[in-house]
Amino acid sequence: MYKGDLTAPRAGGERKDFRLKSLYFAGWLVDGTGSPAKHDVLMCVENGSISSLDSANPAELKASGHSVEAYPAGTILPGLIDCHVHLTMSGKINEFLRFRQLRNGFAQNSTLIGERIERSLSFGIMALRDGGDVGGHTLRYVRQNGSPLVRIKCAGKAWRASGRYGKILGRVPDRGSTLAESIRANCDGIDHIKLLNSGVNSLREFGRQTPPQFSRDELAAAFQVAHALGRKTMVHANGRLPVQFAVEAGADSIEHGFFMGEDNMKRMAERGVFWVPTAFTMKALYTRNPGSAQSHTAHSMLETQLEQIRRARELGVSVAAGTDAGGFGVRHGISLLGELKLLMEAGYSVEEAIFCATAQGARLLGLEHELGRLVPGMPASFIVVDGPPSALPDSLREAKMVCVKGKKLSEYPRRMPFDFF
């Protein structure tokens, strides 16, 4: 702590009185807007919100008489957002255990969901967008328990076509009803609509694409209903045609988007459609099962996805960070660090990568007034890590401090529960 009187005159003779306010000084601040990091910043927090951000001289702070929580060799950044998770799944790599967890009842899943939310928060993740589960357990958990420190946005159960991929994530349209009619009849309590419009990526045949699950007209009607109900749409889609149908029909975000191609990226940039690439899914696959034919295919798919991310950045596609946590080898919390590294490998600066996991995620989730940026007037929800911005995202493994709406959270469980593995 630094002590002193911080009511010294400012430029122009104005005096700023910091008494009865919380003050945080850091060597660097990444504000979440994508702009370069600021150096030697004093952040003033009052009533849970940021009241000011000023440059500060460390030597003057040492001589001051006011209490300042100082991290002169650290970085402050906004709370993070993972825009694609499955909280009822654990990221297990053992196939038997992965199958067994799908049979969990709500009581067992409720405990595990809570642990995964806490695990995410320990890495500074303050919002999660869940992509659905067949039992609707995440939605039920949030309805019953809430999550005061982490904002959870739920799809409930995802929508898929009969006989197509997605049985573990949701349901098919009601018998005798269209997709749009079924969505209208089953939207209570959910925050967004999740649809599946392709299959999964083949690990046996590189680049194989599946046909769309729904026609362009079916999707357009469904999206029109969703938007009329005030719900955004997140669409699982890989391959050129499934992505094209979803974008042209009015999707709000494309999830995964493997092999979608440049034409689709141009459409997304023109229409303001978000992309959540989930590139880390492929890295998890090839690093967890090295030497296999599937590992080789996954590695090739990752390289292709990184090239798409590079091109999306050049085209101005709005990219939001998401991990698909709960998928094979994709652990909750820590996997977001891996996704950020891949964005940087694809050409994003550290500030731009953080932008994808903060302000961009907040825009996509409709939380732009709660999270995403560290600017005056915003809630004081932030993370402090050791080292300069160049140490990110690895420095997030051991956050010095996590603060939600001005409240510091001093202790987190860092040891994963046994069931997590």
Secondary structure, 3 states (H helix, E strand, C coil): CECCCCCCECHHHCECCCCCCEEEEEEEECCCCCCCCEEEEEEEEECCEEEEEEECCHHHHHHCCCCEEEEEEEEEEECEEEEEECCCCCCCCCHHHHHHHCCCCHHHHHHHHHHHHHHHHHCCEEEEEECCCCCCHHHHHHHHHCCCCCEEECCCCEECCCCCCCCCCEECCCCCCCHHHHHHHCCCCCCEEEEECCCCCCCCCCCCCCCCCCCHHHHHHHHHHHHHCCCEEEEEECCHHHHHHHHHHCCCEEEECCCCCHHHHHHHHHHCCEEECCCHHHHHHHHHCCCCHHHHHHHHHHHHHHHHHHHHHHHCCEECCCCCECCCCCCCCCHHHHHHHHHHHCCCCHHHHHHHCCHHHHHHHCCCCCCCCCCCCCECCEEEEECCHHHCCHHHHHCCEEEECCEEECCCCCCCCHHHC
